[in-house]
Amino acid sequence: MRLPYAGGHPLLLVPDEWAGSYLQLYGRRYYEVPVLRHLQEELQIANPAAGKVSKKDLQKMHPDVYPTNLAVTLQAYQSGIDLLEEFIRFAHRKLVMPEAA
């Protein structure tokens, strides 16, 4: 595929939906969606009798967004879970079917 050029540099064309004023993929949202959900699931597996821990409680336990993103993402990946891919699918579903996400 040939890309258009401007000022001697190739332009990368992105879908309209990705270039709006509301970003679908960003660090805090990644933290709030797949990272905290994964932490919820891990805690529930480790202690099923305790029930589900709220995301609000998890945010108090893990207040540093970006270090938590990194640590949980790496831990999940080592367990065979790709949180980043899950997040990309989540954002795609939100773009394609906004009412379903």
Secondary structure, 3 states (H helix, E strand, C coil): CCCCEECCEECCCCCHHHHCCCCCCCHHHHHHHHHHHHHHHHHHHHCHHHCCCCHHHHHHHCCCHHHHHHHHHHHHHHCCCCHHHHHHHHHHHHHHCCCCC
